Amino acid sequence: MNDITNKDRAKVLIQALPYIQKYSGQTVVIKYGGNAMISDELKDAVMSDIVLLRLVGINVVLVHGGGPEISGMLNKIGKESKFVNGLRVTDKETIDVVQMVLAGKVNKSLVQLLEQHSGKAIGLCGLDGRMIMAEKKIASEDLGFVGEITEVNTEVITNATERGYIPIISTIAGGYNGAVYNINADLAAARIAAELKAAKLILMTDIRGLLKDKNDEDTLIPVVNVSEVPSLKREGIISGGMIPKIDCCVEAVRRGVKRAHIIDGRILHSILIEMFSDEGIGTMFY
């Protein structure tokens, strides 16, 4: 940071000011995953970005995954991870591990990390205050305890943000019969953002955004109207692992979130670049 002049610093702050004014008092939901959750340097950048957003009056809600940690723990107990269309097949033993790893180890280590960056964090999961309720997901193959969200109750989240906390949410859900369900974190973030009437949903990923040619990072499509998504799918521009992520963005926008973004979590301070600069980063859906 020492190679920029005071004049440049002032320019950066002036450019950020209208965005700070625009989003102060509003809610932003960030889905945190991928490399940004693994690399220590990126983790530190994400945490300091979130603390800064909170300091300028933006209510940040952090929703996290933890796929690699779950796979690692299953590996330790000699259990193979199996996926169908990107969803983890979750039997009784696996859901116990998912609950333990996500709501325990991963969630609490993020709370601790945010607090080390002078943030005020509280760890929650979908079971707290019946925040996320779900039913078994019906698919062509039995996925076990994989849930489909039926309702989201945001009272616990807003209680936390009103008291100045940053809620960090792991996405396991309660069933009406006492079961516990594993929920895709992108889907959960989209529904939580919609229920909170968030100004933005930000999905952090390991790619630049939506690319016209998936093998060429220079073909980024910066802005997409959700009405264009079906034709982009037909053309094969939206395909494979991007389909569920983009469907989440479309779902969030259709449910009233003003803007949804897929951003590259491999870039340091990508959240601040998205929130406070004219150019932004990644692909925005509106």
Backbone torsions as a table, in degrees:
resi	resn	phi	psi	omega
1	MET	NA	-13.7	-175.4
2	ASN	-75.2	-10.8	-177.1
3	ASP	-88.3	4.8	176.1
4	ILE	-105.6	144.9	-175.7
5	THR	-80.3	164.7	176.6
6	ASN	-60.7	-34.2	179.4
7	LYS	-63.2	-42.8	178.3
8	ASP	-63.8	-41.9	179.4
9	ARG	-58.7	-45.3	-179.7
10	ALA	-62.0	-39.9	-179.8
11	LYS	-61.4	-44.1	179.6
12	VAL	-59.7	-46.3	-178.1
13	LEU	-65.7	-40.5	179.6
14	ILE	-63.5	-41.0	179.8
15	GLN	-65.6	-33.8	-177.9
16	ALA	-74.2	-27.1	-170.8
17	LEU	-53.6	-51.2	-179.0
18	PRO	-59.9	-32.9	179.9
19	TYR	-72.2	-38.4	177.5
20	ILE	-61.6	-44.0	179.2
21	GLN	-64.0	-39.4	-176.9
22	LYS	-66.3	-41.1	-172.0
23	TYR	-98.8	-8.4	179.4
24	SER	-59.9	131.2	-178.9
25	GLY	87.5	-9.0	179.3
26	GLN	-96.5	171.2	-178.2
27	THR	-109.8	137.5	175.0
28	VAL	-125.2	128.2	177.4
29	VAL	-104.1	125.4	-179.2
30	ILE	-114.1	123.8	172.2
31	LYS	-92.7	121.0	-171.8
32	TYR	-109.5	122.6	179.2
33	GLY	-166.8	-170.1	177.2
34	GLY	67.8	-153.9	-176.2
35	ASN	-60.1	-30.0	-178.3
36	ALA	-62.3	-18.1	-179.6
37	MET	-95.3	-9.9	-173.7
38	ILE	-105.7	-47.0	-177.9
39	SER	-73.2	130.1	-178.3
40	ASP	-62.2	-39.3	-178.4
41	GLU	-64.3	-44.2	179.6
42	LEU	-67.4	-39.3	178.3
43	LYS	-57.6	-47.1	-179.7
44	ASP	-61.5	-40.1	-179.5
45	ALA	-64.7	-43.6	179.9
46	VAL	-61.2	-45.9	-177.7
47	MET	-64.0	-42.2	-179.7
48	SER	-69.6	-33.6	175.7
49	ASP	-60.7	-45.5	-176.7
50	ILE	-65.4	-41.9	178.8
51	VAL	-62.0	-40.9	179.2
52	LEU	-63.8	-44.4	178.4
53	LEU	-57.1	-43.6	-178.8
54	ARG	-64.4	-39.9	-177.8
55	LEU	-65.3	-28.8	178.9
56	VAL	-93.7	16.3	169.5
57	GLY	91.5	12.6	178.0
58	ILE	-93.2	130.8	176.7
59	ASN	-80.4	113.1	-178.6
60	VAL	-103.2	132.1	173.2
61	VAL	-119.5	122.8	-177.0
62	LEU	-105.1	122.0	178.0
63	VAL	-111.9	129.2	-174.8
64	HIS	-125.2	154.8	170.9
65	GLY	-98.0	-156.2	178.6
66	GLY	170.5	32.5	-177.8
67	GLY	-51.5	-50.7	-178.1
68	PRO	-61.0	-38.3	179.7
69	GLU	-67.0	-38.6	178.5
70	ILE	-64.5	-47.3	179.7
71	SER	-59.6	-39.9	179.4
72	GLY	-62.1	-43.2	-179.6
73	MET	-69.0	-40.4	177.7
74	LEU	-62.0	-39.9	177.8
75	ASN	-58.7	-43.3	-179.1
76	LYS	-60.3	-35.4	-178.5
77	ILE	-94.9	12.7	174.0
78	GLY	75.1	31.0	-179.2
79	LYS	-115.3	132.4	-176.9
80	GLU	-82.6	141.2	175.7
81	SER	-86.6	132.8	179.1
82	LYS	-126.6	134.2	-178.3
83	PHE	-122.0	142.8	172.8
84	VAL	-126.5	118.7	-177.3
85	ASN	50.2	43.4	175.9
86	GLY	80.3	-3.2	179.4
87	LEU	-104.0	136.3	-178.2
88	ARG	-74.9	125.1	173.7
89	VAL	-68.5	122.7	-167.1
90	THR	-123.1	94.2	176.7
91	ASP	-83.3	-174.9	-174.0
92	LYS	-58.9	-44.2	-178.9
93	GLU	-66.4	-39.4	-178.1
94	THR	-67.6	-40.4	-178.5
95	ILE	-65.1	-32.7	175.9
96	ASP	-63.0	-41.9	179.2
97	VAL	-67.8	-42.3	179.2
98	VAL	-58.1	-47.3	-178.7
99	GLN	-62.7	-44.5	-177.2
100	MET	-64.3	-45.7	-174.8
101	VAL	-74.6	-48.0	-175.2
102	LEU	-71.5	-55.5	-175.5
103	ALA	-76.7	-19.1	-179.9
104	GLY	-98.4	-92.2	-170.0
105	LYS	-56.5	-55.2	-174.2
106	VAL	-65.7	-48.2	-176.3
107	ASN	-60.8	-49.1	-175.5
108	LYS	-71.3	-29.4	177.4
109	SER	-70.7	-31.3	175.7
110	LEU	-70.1	-39.2	176.4
111	VAL	-58.6	-47.6	-178.4
112	GLN	-63.1	-41.7	-178.9
113	LEU	-63.9	-43.0	179.7
114	LEU	-64.3	-38.1	179.8
115	GLU	-70.7	-28.7	174.7
116	GLN	-67.0	-22.5	177.0
117	HIS	-96.4	22.8	177.6
118	SER	67.4	21.7	173.7
119	GLY	-87.1	165.3	178.8
120	LYS	-116.7	101.0	-169.8
121	ALA	-115.6	153.1	172.8
122	ILE	-136.9	131.4	-178.2
123	GLY	-89.6	129.8	-179.9
124	LEU	-133.4	161.0	168.8
125	CYS	-134.1	169.7	-175.9
126	GLY	-61.1	-14.5	179.1
127	LEU	-80.6	-21.2	-176.1
128	ASP	-72.2	124.6	178.0
129	GLY	59.9	29.0	-177.8
130	ARG	49.9	42.4	-175.7
131	MET	-62.5	-48.7	178.8
132	ILE	-122.0	118.6	176.2
133	MET	-108.7	144.1	-174.3
134	ALA	-146.0	162.8	170.6
135	GLU	-121.2	163.4	179.8
136	LYS	-60.6	133.8	178.7
137	LYS	-76.0	127.5	178.2
138	ILE	-92.8	120.9	-179.2
139	ALA	-136.1	173.0	-178.1
140	SER	-61.9	-28.7	177.2
141	GLU	-120.6	143.3	-179.2
142	ASP	-66.2	120.1	-177.6
143	LEU	-96.9	0.2	-178.7
144	GLY	74.0	-129.9	-174.3
145	PHE	-88.9	50.6	172.0
146	VAL	-100.1	128.8	-171.7
147	GLY	-105.1	156.1	172.3
148	GLU	-110.8	124.3	-176.1
149	ILE	-66.2	130.9	176.3
150	THR	-106.6	-33.4	177.2
151	GLU	-154.6	152.2	177.0
152	VAL	-126.6	126.1	178.6
153	ASN	-110.9	113.7	-170.7
154	THR	-92.6	5.1	-174.0
155	GLU	-55.7	-45.2	-179.3
156	VAL	-62.2	-38.8	-178.4
157	ILE	-66.5	-48.3	-176.9
158	THR	-69.3	-32.9	174.2
159	ASN	-58.0	-41.0	-178.9
160	ALA	-69.6	-47.0	-176.4
161	THR	-67.4	-35.1	178.8
162	GLU	-64.4	-25.0	178.5
163	ARG	-95.6	12.9	174.4
164	GLY	85.9	7.1	178.8
165	TYR	-87.5	154.4	170.7
166	ILE	-101.4	109.8	179.3
167	PRO	-72.8	132.8	175.9
168	ILE	-115.3	116.2	-166.5
169	ILE	-114.9	127.3	171.5
170	SER	-98.4	143.8	-165.0
171	THR	-100.1	66.9	164.9
172	ILE	-109.7	147.1	-173.0
173	ALA	-123.6	159.0	176.2
174	GLY	-94.3	144.9	174.1
175	GLY	-100.2	163.8	-177.2
176	TYR	-74.0	-14.6	-178.9
177	ASN	-104.0	13.7	-179.4
178	GLY	89.3	0.1	178.0
179	ALA	-75.7	162.8	174.6
180	VAL	-116.5	135.9	-176.5
181	TYR	-121.0	145.7	174.8
182	ASN	-86.9	127.5	-176.8
183	ILE	-120.0	136.0	175.2
184	ASN	-60.2	128.8	-172.6
185	ALA	-67.4	-32.2	176.9
186	ASP	-63.4	-46.4	-179.7
187	LEU	-61.8	-44.8	-179.0
188	ALA	-62.7	-42.5	-179.8
189	ALA	-61.7	-40.5	-179.3
190	ALA	-64.3	-43.5	-179.1
191	ARG	-69.5	-40.1	178.8
192	ILE	-63.7	-42.9	179.2
193	ALA	-60.2	-41.9	-179.2
194	ALA	-65.5	-44.7	-178.1
195	GLU	-67.0	-31.1	179.3
196	LEU	-83.9	-3.3	-174.6
197	LYS	53.0	48.0	-176.0
198	ALA	-67.7	149.4	175.4
199	ALA	-73.6	-31.5	-178.0
200	LYS	-145.2	145.3	165.5
201	LEU	-116.2	127.8	179.5
202	ILE	-120.3	118.5	175.6
203	LEU	-101.6	118.2	178.0
204	MET	-87.6	128.5	-177.3
205	THR	-132.5	-175.3	178.7
206	ASP	-106.1	24.8	176.5
207	ILE	-134.4	164.3	-174.7
208	ARG	-66.3	-26.9	-174.4
209	GLY	148.0	-153.9	177.0
210	LEU	-82.4	123.9	-177.9
211	LEU	-107.5	140.4	175.5
212	LYS	-64.1	-41.4	176.0
213	ASP	-121.5	112.5	-170.5
214	LYS	-64.5	-11.6	177.9
215	ASN	-96.3	1.3	-177.4
216	ASP	-130.0	106.7	-175.8
217	GLU	-66.4	-13.4	180.0
218	ASP	-83.5	0.3	-177.8
219	THR	-102.6	33.2	-179.8
220	LEU	-59.3	135.2	172.8
221	ILE	-98.9	108.2	-170.6
222	PRO	-74.0	-31.5	-174.1
223	VAL	-136.3	133.3	178.8
224	VAL	-133.7	128.9	170.2
225	ASN	-81.1	135.7	-174.5
226	VAL	-58.7	-22.9	178.8
227	SER	-69.0	-17.8	179.9
228	GLU	-84.1	-11.7	-171.9
229	VAL	-61.4	-45.8	-179.6
230	PRO	-56.5	-41.4	-178.6
231	SER	-71.4	-33.2	176.7
232	LEU	-65.6	-32.7	175.5
233	LYS	-68.7	-43.8	-179.5
234	ARG	-61.2	-36.7	-179.8
235	GLU	-76.7	-7.5	179.6
236	GLY	81.6	6.5	178.4
237	ILE	-72.1	-39.3	171.9
238	ILE	-98.3	112.4	-177.5
239	SER	-149.9	170.1	173.9
240	GLY	56.0	-133.0	-175.1
241	GLY	-67.7	-14.4	179.0
242	MET	-76.5	-24.5	-175.0
243	ILE	-57.4	-54.1	-178.6
244	PRO	-62.6	-35.9	-179.7
245	LYS	-64.1	-45.4	-177.7
246	ILE	-70.5	-36.3	175.5
247	ASP	-58.7	-37.3	177.4
248	CYS	-63.4	-42.7	179.4
249	CYS	-63.9	-43.3	-180.0
250	VAL	-62.8	-46.3	179.7
251	GLU	-57.5	-45.1	-178.5
252	ALA	-62.8	-46.0	-178.5
253	VAL	-65.1	-43.7	179.1
254	ARG	-61.9	-28.8	-180.0
255	ARG	-90.5	7.2	171.0
256	GLY	110.8	-1.4	174.2
257	VAL	-72.6	132.2	-171.9
258	LYS	-67.1	-42.6	-177.6
259	ARG	-140.4	139.3	173.4
260	ALA	-125.0	139.7	-173.8
261	HIS	-130.3	141.2	167.9
262	ILE	-109.6	116.3	-175.8
263	ILE	-122.7	160.1	-177.3
264	ASP	-85.4	102.9	-178.7
265	GLY	-71.8	-4.7	179.0
266	ARG	-81.4	-10.6	-178.9
267	ILE	-93.5	129.7	-179.9
268	LEU	-59.2	134.4	176.9
269	HIS	59.9	32.0	-179.5
270	SER	-60.6	-29.9	-179.9
271	ILE	-65.5	-45.8	-180.0
272	LEU	-64.9	-39.1	-179.8
273	ILE	-62.0	-41.9	180.0
274	GLU	-66.3	-44.5	-172.3
275	MET	-75.1	-38.1	-164.4
276	PHE	-121.2	15.4	178.6
277	SER	-125.5	157.2	-178.8
278	ASP	-66.4	-37.3	-175.2
279	GLU	-75.1	-36.5	-172.4
280	GLY	66.8	-164.4	-175.4
281	ILE	-155.8	151.7	176.3
282	GLY	72.6	-153.5	-177.5
283	THR	-116.2	131.7	179.8
284	MET	-106.8	134.5	175.7
285	PHE	-110.6	134.4	179.9
286	TYR	-138.9	NA	NA
